[in-house]
Amino acid sequence: MAQINLGKVAFIHKGTYSPGTQYNKFDIVTDGSSSYVSAVEMNTRNPLSEEIYWKLMSKGFEPTHGTTEQRPAVNLIGAEYFDTTLSKPIWHNGTNWIDALGTIV
């Protein structure tokens, strides 16, 4: 696997996450379009959602569409959604959905 050296820290990409594989501290895994880094040595069978064992590095997000009532519950800054009720694209600012003018919608 590819190793990324950053001074005294080296990250090793281990591919797609598998619960049966043992990971070491700073090993990187992917799950869909998201990436996680192991926070501990001998990390086995710990779900990616357990923040004690895994740290989210990047979360993938695919733009979606639907009505105002169907908006996803996200707090990801920059998440995009095409609101068919409003007939325009909107973005999440980490707290609210806003339009291109910055107006909360």
SENU-474944 format. One record per residue: residue in three letters; x, y, z of N, C-alpha, C, O, CB in turn. Coordinates in Angstrom, 2 decimals. Glycine has a CB too. Layout:
BEGIN
+-------+---------+---------+---------+---------+---------+---------+---------+---------+---------+---------+---------+---------+---------+---------+---------+
! palum !      nu !      nv !      nw !     cau !     cav !     caw !      cu !      cv !      cw !      ou !      ov !      ow !     cbu !     cbv !     cbw !
+-------+---------+---------+---------+---------+---------+---------+---------+---------+---------+---------+---------+---------+---------+---------+---------+
!   ALA !       X !       Y !       Z !       X !       Y !       Z !       X !       Y !       Z !       X !       Y !       Z !       X !       Y !       Z !
...
+-------+---------+---------+---------+---------+---------+---------+---------+---------+---------+---------+---------+---------+---------+---------+---------+
REM end
This chain:
BEGIN
+-------+---------+---------+---------+---------+---------+---------+---------+---------+---------+---------+---------+---------+---------+---------+---------+
! palum !      nu !      nv !      nw !     cau !     cav !     caw !      cu !      cv !      cw !      ou !      ov !      ow !     cbu !     cbv !     cbw !
+-------+---------+---------+---------+---------+---------+---------+---------+---------+---------+---------+---------+---------+---------+---------+---------+
!   MET !    0.83 !   -1.18 !    0.00 !    0.00 !    0.00 !    0.00 !    0.87 !    1.25 !    0.00 !    2.04 !    1.20 !    0.38 !   -0.94 !    0.00 !    1.20 !
!   ALA !    0.30 !    2.34 !   -0.42 !    1.04 !    3.60 !   -0.47 !    1.28 !    4.15 !    0.93 !    0.40 !    4.11 !    1.78 !    0.28 !    4.64 !   -1.32 !
!   GLN !    2.48 !    4.65 !    1.15 !    2.84 !    5.26 !    2.42 !    3.09 !    6.74 !    2.19 !    3.80 !    7.13 !    1.27 !    4.08 !    4.58 !    3.05 !
!   ILE !    2.49 !    7.57 !    3.04 !    2.66 !    9.02 !    2.96 !    3.44 !    9.46 !    4.17 !    2.93 !    9.39 !    5.29 !    1.28 !    9.75 !    2.87 !
!   ASN !    4.68 !    9.93 !    3.99 !    5.53 !   10.35 !    5.10 !    5.36 !   11.85 !    5.35 !    5.46 !   12.66 !    4.43 !    7.00 !   10.02 !    4.82 !
!   LEU !    5.10 !   12.20 !    6.60 !    4.98 !   13.59 !    7.01 !    5.90 !   13.80 !    8.21 !    5.44 !   13.92 !    9.34 !    3.49 !   13.96 !    7.37 !
!   GLY !    7.19 !   13.85 !    7.95 !    8.14 !   14.01 !    9.05 !    8.19 !   12.73 !    9.87 !    8.57 !   11.68 !    9.35 !    7.77 !   15.20 !    9.94 !
!   LYS !    7.82 !   12.82 !   11.13 !    7.87 !   11.66 !   12.02 !    6.62 !   10.79 !   11.96 !    6.55 !    9.75 !   12.61 !    8.08 !   12.12 !   13.44 !
!   VAL !    5.63 !   11.21 !   11.18 !    4.39 !   10.47 !   11.06 !    4.28 !    9.92 !    9.64 !    4.54 !   10.64 !    8.67 !    3.16 !   11.37 !   11.40 !
!   ALA !    3.92 !    8.67 !    9.51 !    3.71 !    8.06 !    8.19 !    2.32 !    7.45 !    8.15 !    1.98 !    6.60 !    8.98 !    4.81 !    6.99 !    7.89 !
!   PHE !    1.52 !    7.87 !    7.20 !    0.20 !    7.30 !    7.00 !    0.30 !    6.22 !    5.93 !    1.00 !    6.40 !    4.93 !   -0.84 !    8.40 !    6.59 !
!   ILE !   -0.38 !    5.12 !    6.14 !   -0.38 !    4.03 !    5.15 !   -1.82 !    3.77 !    4.74 !   -2.67 !    3.46 !    5.58 !    0.29 !    2.73 !    5.72 !
!   HIS !   -2.09 !    3.89 !    3.45 !   -3.44 !    3.63 !    2.96 !   -3.64 !    2.13 !    2.87 !   -2.88 !    1.44 !    2.18 !   -3.68 !    4.31 !    1.57 !
!   LYS !   -4.65 !    1.61 !    3.56 !   -4.91 !    0.18 !    3.62 !   -6.10 !   -0.25 !    2.77 !   -6.51 !   -1.41 !    2.83 !   -5.15 !   -0.24 !    5.04 !
!   GLY !   -6.66 !    0.66 !    1.99 !   -7.77 !    0.30 !    1.11 !   -9.11 !    0.38 !    1.81 !   -9.29 !    1.15 !    2.75 !   -7.56 !   -1.09 !    0.57 !
!   THR !  -10.05 !   -0.43 !    1.34 !  -11.40 !   -0.43 !    1.88 !  -11.43 !   -1.07 !    3.27 !  -10.80 !   -2.10 !    3.50 !  -12.36 !   -1.16 !    0.94 !
!   TYR !  -12.16 !   -0.45 !    4.19 !  -12.27 !   -0.94 !    5.57 !  -12.84 !   -2.35 !    5.61 !  -13.79 !   -2.68 !    4.90 !  -13.16 !    0.00 !    6.40 !
!   SER !  -12.23 !   -3.19 !    6.44 !  -12.72 !   -4.54 !    6.70 !  -12.64 !   -4.79 !    8.20 !  -11.55 !   -4.69 !    8.77 !  -11.88 !   -5.62 !    5.90 !
!   PRO !  -13.75 !   -5.11 !    8.86 !  -13.74 !   -5.26 !   10.32 !  -12.81 !   -6.36 !   10.82 !  -12.37 !   -6.30 !   11.96 !  -15.12 !   -5.54 !   10.80 !
!   GLY !  -12.51 !   -7.35 !   10.01 !  -11.64 !   -8.44 !   10.43 !  -10.16 !   -8.16 !   10.31 !   -9.34 !   -8.95 !   10.76 !  -11.96 !   -9.64 !    9.65 !
!   THR !   -9.80 !   -7.03 !    9.70 !   -8.40 !   -6.67 !    9.51 !   -7.89 !   -5.88 !   10.71 !   -8.61 !   -5.05 !   11.26 !   -8.21 !   -5.86 !    8.22 !
!   GLN !   -6.65 !   -6.14 !   11.12 !   -6.05 !   -5.36 !   12.20 !   -5.34 !   -4.16 !   11.60 !   -4.52 !   -4.29 !   10.69 !   -5.06 !   -6.23 !   13.04 !
!   TYR !   -5.66 !   -2.98 !   12.12 !   -5.05 !   -1.74 !   11.66 !   -4.18 !   -1.16 !   12.76 !   -4.43 !   -1.38 !   13.95 !   -6.13 !   -0.73 !   11.23 !
!   ASN !   -3.16 !   -0.42 !   12.37 !   -2.28 !    0.25 !   13.32 !   -2.57 !    1.74 !   13.32 !   -3.26 !    2.24 !   12.43 !   -0.79 !   -0.02 !   12.98 !
!   LYS !   -2.05 !    2.43 !   14.30 !   -2.23 !    3.87 !   14.40 !   -1.72 !    4.53 !   13.12 !   -0.64 !    4.20 !   12.64 !   -1.50 !    4.44 !   15.65 !
!   PHE !   -2.49 !    5.45 !   12.59 !   -2.22 !    6.22 !   11.37 !   -2.49 !    5.46 !   10.08 !   -2.21 !    5.99 !    9.00 !   -0.80 !    6.67 !   11.38 !
!   ASP !   -3.03 !    4.23 !   10.14 !   -3.47 !    3.56 !    8.92 !   -4.74 !    4.26 !    8.43 !   -5.60 !    4.64 !    9.23 !   -3.73 !    2.03 !    9.17 !
!   ILE !   -4.84 !    4.43 !    7.12 !   -5.99 !    5.09 !    6.52 !   -6.82 !    4.04 !    5.78 !   -6.28 !    3.19 !    5.07 !   -5.55 !    6.23 !    5.56 !
!   VAL !   -8.15 !    4.12 !    5.95 !   -9.07 !    3.24 !    5.23 !  -10.15 !    4.09 !    4.58 !  -10.38 !    5.23 !    4.97 !   -9.69 !    2.18 !    6.18 !
!   THR !  -10.80 !    3.52 !    3.59 !  -11.93 !    4.19 !    2.95 !  -13.18 !    3.35 !    3.14 !  -13.12 !    2.13 !    3.31 !  -11.65 !    4.43 !    1.46 !
!   ASP !  -14.30 !    4.04 !    3.11 !  -15.61 !    3.40 !    3.20 !  -16.53 !    4.20 !    2.29 !  -17.03 !    5.26 !    2.68 !  -16.16 !    3.33 !    4.70 !
!   GLY !  -16.74 !    3.71 !    1.09 !  -17.47 !    4.50 !    0.12 !  -16.62 !    5.67 !   -0.31 !  -15.50 !    5.48 !   -0.79 !  -18.82 !    4.99 !    0.70 !
!   SER !  -17.13 !    6.89 !   -0.13 !  -16.37 !    8.08 !   -0.52 !  -15.76 !    8.80 !    0.69 !  -15.27 !    9.92 !    0.55 !  -17.26 !    9.03 !   -1.28 !
!   SER !  -15.79 !    8.17 !    1.87 !  -15.21 !    8.77 !    3.07 !  -13.91 !    8.08 !    3.44 !  -13.69 !    6.92 !    3.11 !  -16.21 !    8.69 !    4.25 !
!   SER !  -13.02 !    8.83 !    4.14 !  -11.73 !    8.30 !    4.59 !  -11.59 !    8.47 !    6.09 !  -12.03 !    9.47 !    6.66 !  -10.56 !    9.01 !    3.85 !
!   TYR !  -10.98 !    7.47 !    6.73 !  -10.78 !    7.46 !    8.17 !   -9.34 !    7.09 !    8.48 !   -8.70 !    6.37 !    7.72 !  -11.76 !    6.48 !    8.86 !
!   VAL !   -8.82 !    7.59 !    9.63 !   -7.48 !    7.22 !   10.07 !   -7.63 !    6.55 !   11.44 !   -8.38 !    7.01 !   12.29 !   -6.53 !    8.47 !   10.15 !
!   SER !   -6.90 !    5.46 !   11.63 !   -6.93 !    4.74 !   12.90 !   -6.23 !    5.57 !   13.97 !   -5.14 !    6.09 !   13.75 !   -6.26 !    3.35 !   12.76 !
!   ALA !   -6.87 !    5.68 !   15.12 !   -6.32 !    6.47 !   16.23 !   -5.58 !    5.62 !   17.25 !   -4.98 !    6.14 !   18.19 !   -7.43 !    7.23 !   16.92 !
!   VAL !   -5.62 !    4.29 !   17.07 !   -4.99 !    3.39 !   18.04 !   -4.25 !    2.26 !   17.33 !   -4.49 !    1.98 !   16.16 !   -6.06 !    2.82 !   19.00 !
!   GLU !   -3.36 !    1.63 !   18.06 !   -2.68 !    0.41 !   17.58 !   -3.63 !   -0.77 !   17.73 !   -4.56 !   -0.73 !   18.54 !   -1.34 !    0.16 !   18.35 !
!   MET !   -3.40 !   -1.83 !   16.98 !   -4.17 !   -3.07 !   17.04 !   -5.68 !   -2.81 !   17.00 !   -6.43 !   -3.30 !   17.84 !   -3.82 !   -3.84 !   18.31 !
!   ASN !   -6.10 !   -2.04 !   16.02 !   -7.50 !   -1.64 !   15.85 !   -8.20 !   -2.69 !   15.00 !   -8.06 !   -2.71 !   13.78 !   -7.60 !   -0.23 !   15.19 !
!   THR !   -8.97 !   -3.57 !   15.66 !   -9.67 !   -4.65 !   14.98 !  -11.12 !   -4.69 !   15.43 !  -11.41 !   -4.57 !   16.62 !   -8.98 !   -6.01 !   15.24 !
!   ARG !  -12.02 !   -4.85 !   14.48 !  -13.45 !   -5.01 !   14.72 !  -14.13 !   -3.80 !   15.37 !  -15.22 !   -3.92 !   15.91 !  -13.68 !   -6.20 !   15.59 !
!   ASN !  -13.49 !   -2.64 !   15.31 !  -14.10 !   -1.42 !   15.84 !  -14.76 !   -0.67 !   14.69 !  -14.09 !   -0.34 !   13.71 !  -13.04 !   -0.51 !   16.55 !
!   PRO !  -16.07 !   -0.41 !   14.79 !  -16.77 !    0.28 !   13.70 !  -16.19 !    1.67 !   13.43 !  -15.68 !    2.32 !   14.34 !  -18.26 !    0.40 !   14.02 !
!   LEU !  -16.26 !    2.11 !   12.18 !  -15.74 !    3.42 !   11.81 !  -16.45 !    4.55 !   12.54 !  -15.92 !    5.65 !   12.64 !  -15.87 !    3.62 !   10.31 !
!   SER !  -17.64 !    4.29 !   13.06 !  -18.39 !    5.32 !   13.79 !  -17.87 !    5.54 !   15.20 !  -18.26 !    6.51 !   15.86 !  -19.86 !    4.94 !   13.85 !
!   GLU !  -16.98 !    4.65 !   15.69 !  -16.44 !    4.78 !   17.04 !  -15.27 !    5.76 !   17.02 !  -14.17 !    5.40 !   16.60 !  -15.98 !    3.40 !   17.59 !
!   GLU !  -15.50 !    6.99 !   17.48 !  -14.50 !    8.05 !   17.40 !  -13.29 !    7.81 !   18.30 !  -12.27 !    8.48 !   18.13 !  -15.12 !    9.36 !   17.75 !
!   ILE !  -13.38 !    6.90 !   19.23 !  -12.22 !    6.56 !   20.07 !  -11.17 !    5.85 !   19.22 !   -9.97 !    6.00 !   19.44 !  -12.65 !    5.65 !   21.27 !
!   TYR !  -11.63 !    5.08 !   18.23 !  -10.75 !    4.25 !   17.42 !  -10.45 !    4.85 !   16.04 !   -9.38 !    4.62 !   15.48 !  -11.35 !    2.89 !   17.25 !
!   TRP !  -11.39 !    5.61 !   15.50 !  -11.26 !    6.14 !   14.14 !  -11.54 !    7.63 !   14.11 !  -12.42 !    8.11 !   14.81 !  -12.21 !    5.41 !   13.19 !
!   LYS !  -10.79 !    8.36 !   13.29 !  -11.01 !    9.78 !   13.08 !  -11.36 !   10.00 !   11.62 !  -10.64 !    9.57 !   10.72 !   -9.76 !   10.62 !   13.48 !
!   LEU !  -12.47 !   10.66 !   11.39 !  -12.91 !   10.97 !   10.03 !  -11.97 !   11.99 !    9.41 !  -11.75 !   13.06 !    9.97 !  -14.37 !   11.49 !   10.03 !
!   MET !  -11.42 !   11.65 !    8.25 !  -10.51 !   12.57 !    7.55 !  -11.26 !   13.37 !    6.50 !  -11.08 !   14.58 !    6.39 !   -9.35 !   11.80 !    6.90 !
!   SER !  -12.09 !   12.70 !    5.73 !  -12.88 !   13.38 !    4.71 !  -14.17 !   12.62 !    4.51 !  -14.18 !   11.39 !    4.45 !  -12.10 !   13.51 !    3.38 !
!   LYS !  -15.25 !   13.35 !    4.41 !  -16.55 !   12.74 !    4.23 !  -17.06 !   13.07 !    2.85 !  -17.20 !   14.24 !    2.48 !  -17.55 !   13.21 !    5.32 !
!   GLY !  -17.33 !   12.04 !    2.11 !  -17.87 !   12.24 !    0.77 !  -19.34 !   12.65 !    0.84 !  -20.06 !   12.25 !    1.75 !  -17.72 !   10.97 !   -0.08 !
!   PHE !  -19.74 !   13.43 !   -0.10 !  -21.14 !   13.86 !   -0.16 !  -21.53 !   14.00 !   -1.61 !  -20.88 !   14.72 !   -2.36 !  -21.36 !   15.20 !    0.62 !
!   GLU !  -22.58 !   13.34 !   -1.99 !  -23.06 !   13.45 !   -3.35 !  -24.26 !   14.38 !   -3.37 !  -25.21 !   14.18 !   -2.60 !  -23.42 !   12.06 !   -3.93 !
!   PRO !  -24.24 !   15.39 !   -4.23 !  -25.38 !   16.30 !   -4.30 !  -26.66 !   15.51 !   -4.56 !  -26.67 !   14.57 !   -5.36 !  -25.18 !   17.37 !   -5.39 !
!   THR !  -27.72 !   15.91 !   -3.89 !  -29.01 !   15.24 !   -4.04 !  -30.07 !   16.25 !   -4.42 !  -29.79 !   17.45 !   -4.51 !  -29.41 !   14.50 !   -2.75 !
!   HIS !  -31.25 !   15.79 !   -4.63 !  -32.36 !   16.68 !   -4.96 !  -33.64 !   16.12 !   -4.36 !  -33.72 !   14.95 !   -4.01 !  -32.50 !   16.85 !   -6.48 !
!   GLY !  -34.62 !   16.98 !   -4.26 !  -35.92 !   16.60 !   -3.74 !  -36.64 !   17.82 !   -3.22 !  -36.21 !   18.96 !   -3.42 !  -35.78 !   15.55 !   -2.64 !
!   THR !  -37.76 !   17.58 !   -2.56 !  -38.57 !   18.68 !   -2.04 !  -37.94 !   19.25 !   -0.77 !  -37.01 !   18.68 !   -0.20 !  -40.00 !   18.21 !   -1.76 !
!   THR !  -38.48 !   20.38 !   -0.33 !  -38.01 !   21.00 !    0.91 !  -38.15 !   20.02 !    2.07 !  -37.27 !   19.94 !    2.92 !  -38.80 !   22.29 !    1.20 !
!   GLU !  -39.25 !   19.28 !    2.10 !  -39.48 !   18.32 !    3.18 !  -38.51 !   17.14 !    3.15 !  -38.30 !   16.50 !    4.18 !  -40.90 !   17.80 !    3.11 !
!   GLN !  -37.91 !   16.86 !    2.01 !  -37.00 !   15.71 !    1.87 !  -35.53 !   16.08 !    2.08 !  -34.66 !   15.23 !    1.92 !  -37.17 !   15.10 !    0.49 !
!   ARG !  -35.24 !   17.31 !    2.44 !  -33.84 !   17.71 !    2.64 !  -33.16 !   16.79 !    3.65 !  -33.75 !   16.43 !    4.67 !  -33.76 !   19.19 !    3.12 !
!   PRO !  -31.92 !   16.40 !    3.35 !  -31.21 !   15.53 !    4.30 !  -30.82 !   16.30 !    5.56 !  -30.59 !   17.51 !    5.52 !  -29.95 !   14.94 !    3.64 !
!   ALA !  -30.76 !   15.59 !    6.68 !  -30.33 !   16.19 !    7.95 !  -28.81 !   16.12 !    7.98 !  -28.24 !   15.10 !    8.36 !  -30.96 !   15.45 !    9.19 !
!   VAL !  -28.15 !   17.21 !    7.60 !  -26.69 !   17.26 !    7.55 !  -26.19 !   18.47 !    8.31 !  -26.95 !   19.41 !    8.55 !  -26.19 !   17.29 !    6.10 !
!   ASN !  -24.93 !   18.45 !    8.69 !  -24.29 !   19.65 !    9.23 !  -22.94 !   19.82 !    8.55 !  -22.01 !   20.42 !    9.11 !  -24.13 !   19.56 !   10.77 !
!   LEU !  -22.84 !   19.28 !    7.35 !  -21.61 !   19.34 !    6.56 !  -21.57 !   20.64 !    5.77 !  -22.39 !   20.86 !    4.88 !  -21.51 !   18.11 !    5.62 !
!   ILE !  -20.62 !   21.48 !    6.08 !  -20.50 !   22.76 !    5.39 !  -20.24 !   22.52 !    3.91 !  -19.33 !   21.77 !    3.54 !  -19.38 !   23.62 !    6.01 !
!   GLY !  -21.04 !   23.15 !    3.07 !  -20.88 !   23.02 !    1.63 !  -21.73 !   21.95 !    0.99 !  -21.73 !   21.81 !   -0.23 !  -19.47 !   22.75 !    1.31 !
!   ALA !  -22.47 !   21.17 !    1.80 !  -23.35 !   20.15 !    1.24 !  -24.34 !   20.83 !    0.29 !  -24.91 !   21.87 !    0.62 !  -24.11 !   19.36 !    2.36 !
!   GLU !  -24.52 !   20.24 !   -0.89 !  -25.39 !   20.83 !   -1.91 !  -26.66 !   20.01 !   -2.06 !  -26.63 !   18.79 !   -1.93 !  -24.66 !   20.94 !   -3.26 !
!   TYR !  -27.76 !   20.69 !   -2.33 !  -29.05 !   20.04 !   -2.50 !  -29.86 !   20.88 !   -3.48 !  -29.92 !   22.10 !   -3.34 !  -29.80 !   19.86 !   -1.14 !
!   PHE !  -30.50 !   20.24 !   -4.46 !  -31.39 !   20.98 !   -5.35 !  -32.79 !   20.82 !   -4.81 !  -33.36 !   19.73 !   -4.83 !  -31.29 !   20.48 !   -6.84 !
!   ASP !  -33.36 !   21.93 !   -4.32 !  -34.69 !   21.92 !   -3.73 !  -35.71 !   22.11 !   -4.84 !  -35.82 !   23.19 !   -5.42 !  -34.84 !   23.04 !   -2.64 !
!   THR !  -36.47 !   21.04 !   -5.14 !  -37.44 !   21.10 !   -6.23 !  -38.66 !   21.94 !   -5.86 !  -39.36 !   22.44 !   -6.75 !  -37.88 !   19.70 !   -6.62 !
!   THR !  -38.92 !   22.10 !   -4.56 !  -40.02 !   22.98 !   -4.15 !  -39.67 !   24.43 !   -4.48 !  -40.52 !   25.18 !   -4.96 !  -40.31 !   22.83 !   -2.63 !
!   LEU !  -38.42 !   24.83 !   -4.22 !  -37.96 !   26.19 !   -4.49 !  -37.44 !   26.36 !   -5.92 !  -37.27 !   27.48 !   -6.39 !  -36.88 !   26.59 !   -3.50 !
!   SER !  -37.19 !   25.25 !   -6.59 !  -36.62 !   25.24 !   -7.95 !  -35.27 !   25.94 !   -8.01 !  -35.01 !   26.72 !   -8.93 !  -37.58 !   25.90 !   -8.92 !
!   LYS !  -34.40 !   25.64 !   -7.01 !  -33.05 !   26.22 !   -7.03 !  -32.11 !   25.40 !   -6.15 !  -32.53 !   24.70 !   -5.24 !  -33.09 !   27.68 !   -6.55 !
!   PRO !  -30.82 !   25.51 !   -6.46 !  -29.83 !   24.82 !   -5.63 !  -29.64 !   25.57 !   -4.31 !  -29.73 !   26.80 !   -4.25 !  -28.48 !   24.69 !   -6.39 !
!   ILE !  -29.36 !   24.80 !   -3.25 !  -29.08 !   25.39 !   -1.94 !  -27.89 !   24.67 !   -1.34 !  -27.54 !   23.57 !   -1.77 !  -30.33 !   25.31 !   -0.99 !
!   TRP !  -27.27 !   25.29 !   -0.35 !  -26.07 !   24.74 !    0.29 !  -26.22 !   24.81 !    1.79 !  -26.94 !   25.66 !    2.32 !  -24.80 !   25.50 !   -0.17 !
!   HIS !  -25.53 !   23.91 !    2.48 !  -25.58 !   23.92 !    3.95 !  -24.36 !   24.67 !    4.47 !  -23.24 !   24.41 !    4.02 !  -25.63 !   22.47 !    4.52 !
!   ASN !  -24.56 !   25.58 !    5.41 !  -23.45 !   26.37 !    5.96 !  -22.97 !   25.83 !    7.31 !  -22.22 !   26.50 !    8.02 !  -23.88 !   27.83 !    6.12 !
!   GLY !  -23.40 !   24.62 !    7.66 !  -23.04 !   24.03 !    8.94 !  -24.14 !   24.17 !    9.97 !  -24.18 !   23.44 !   10.96 !  -21.77 !   24.66 !    9.46 !
!   THR !  -25.05 !   25.11 !    9.72 !  -26.18 !   25.33 !   10.62 !  -27.51 !   25.33 !    9.87 !  -28.47 !   24.70 !   10.31 !  -26.01 !   26.65 !   11.37 !
!   ASN !  -27.55 !   26.02 !    8.74 !  -28.79 !   26.18 !    7.96 !  -28.55 !   25.93 !    6.48 !  -27.42 !   25.95 !    6.00 !  -29.36 !   27.58 !    8.16 !
!   TRP !  -29.65 !   25.68 !    5.77 !  -29.62 !   25.65 !    4.31 !  -29.76 !   27.08 !    3.83 !  -30.61 !   27.82 !    4.31 !  -30.76 !   24.74 !    3.73 !
!   ILE !  -28.91 !   27.48 !    2.87 !  -28.93 !   28.84 !    2.32 !  -28.94 !   28.77 !    0.81 !  -28.52 !   27.78 !    0.20 !  -27.72 !   29.67 !    2.82 !
!   ASP !  -29.43 !   29.86 !    0.20 !  -29.40 !   29.93 !   -1.27 !  -28.13 !   30.66 !   -1.71 !  -27.27 !   30.97 !   -0.89 !  -30.67 !   30.65 !   -1.83 !
!   ALA !  -28.03 !   30.93 !   -3.00 !  -26.82 !   31.54 !   -3.55 !  -26.58 !   32.96 !   -3.03 !  -25.46 !   33.46 !   -3.11 !  -26.90 !   31.56 !   -5.06 !
!   LEU !  -27.61 !   33.61 !   -2.51 !  -27.47 !   34.94 !   -1.96 !  -27.14 !   34.92 !   -0.46 !  -26.93 !   35.97 !    0.15 !  -28.75 !   35.73 !   -2.19 !
!   GLY !  -27.10 !   33.72 !    0.12 !  -26.81 !   33.60 !    1.55 !  -28.05 !   33.68 !    2.42 !  -27.94 !   33.71 !    3.65 !  -25.87 !   34.67 !    1.96 !
!   THR !  -29.21 !   33.70 !    1.81 !  -30.47 !   33.76 !    2.55 !  -30.83 !   32.37 !    3.06 !  -30.76 !   31.39 !    2.32 !  -31.61 !   34.33 !    1.65 !
!   ILE !  -31.22 !   32.28 !    4.33 !  -31.66 !   31.00 !    4.90 !  -32.96 !   30.61 !    4.23 !  -33.90 !   31.41 !    4.17 !  -31.83 !   31.09 !    6.46 !
!   VAL !  -33.02 !   29.38 !    3.72 !  -34.23 !   28.90 !    3.02 !  -34.75 !   27.62 !    3.65 !  -35.76 !   27.07 !    3.20 !  -33.92 !   28.67 !    1.53 !
+-------+---------+---------+---------+---------+---------+---------+---------+---------+---------+---------+---------+---------+---------+---------+---------+
REM end
